[in-house]
């Protein structure tokens, strides 16, 4: 088991977005809490921005995040 009792496989974003109430907190980052609805809106916004740049379904995208 990994952190917070999760399996080493972890959770997929789709699992967080579709399993539960839209008001549930599903992500905490630097003290900020995101609800399921807020996370879904952010994911949709990112998907639209990537699509505008020519990224299509099934293509791999890398992300560099601060540690």
C-alpha positions in Angstrom: 0.0 0.0 0.0 1.1 3.5 -0.8 0.3 6.8 0.9 -3.0 7.2 2.7 -3.8 3.6 2.3 -4.0 3.7 -1.5 -2.7 0.8 -3.5 0.6 1.4 -5.4 -1.4 1.8 -8.5 -3.0 4.9 -7.0 -6.2 6.6 -8.2 -7.0 7.7 -11.7 -8.4 11.2 -12.2 -11.6 9.7 -13.7 -12.1 7.8 -10.4 -11.9 11.1 -8.4 -14.2 12.9 -10.8 -17.0 10.4 -11.0 -17.3 8.6 -7.7 -19.3 10.7 -5.2 -20.9 14.0 -4.5 -19.7 17.1 -6.5 -19.1 19.0 -3.2 -16.7 16.4 -1.8 -13.1 17.5 -1.3 -11.0 15.2 -3.5 -7.7 17.0 -3.7 -5.7 19.2 -1.3 -2.7 21.2 -2.6 -0.7 23.5 -0.3 -3.7 24.1 2.0 -6.2 24.6 -0.9 -9.1 22.2 -1.1 -10.6 21.3 -4.5 -14.1 19.8 -4.7 -15.0 17.2 -7.3 -16.7 19.8 -9.4 -13.7 22.2 -9.2 -11.3 19.4 -10.2 -13.5 18.4 -13.1 -13.7 22.1 -14.3 -9.9 22.4 -14.1 -9.4 19.1 -16.0 -11.9 20.3 -18.7 -10.1 23.6 -19.0 -6.7 21.8 -19.3 -8.2 19.4 -21.9 -9.5 22.3 -23.9 -6.2 24.2 -23.8 -4.4 21.0 -25.0 -6.9 20.4 -27.8 -6.4 24.0 -28.9 -2.7 23.2 -29.3 -3.4 20.1 -31.4 -3.2 17.4 -28.7 -5.7 14.7 -29.4 -7.3 11.8 -27.5 -4.8 9.0 -26.7 -1.7 11.2 -27.0 0.8 11.3 -24.2 1.4 14.7 -22.5 4.2 15.3 -20.0 3.8 17.7 -17.1 6.6 19.3 -15.0 5.4 20.3 -11.5 7.4 22.0 -8.7 8.5 19.7 -5.9 
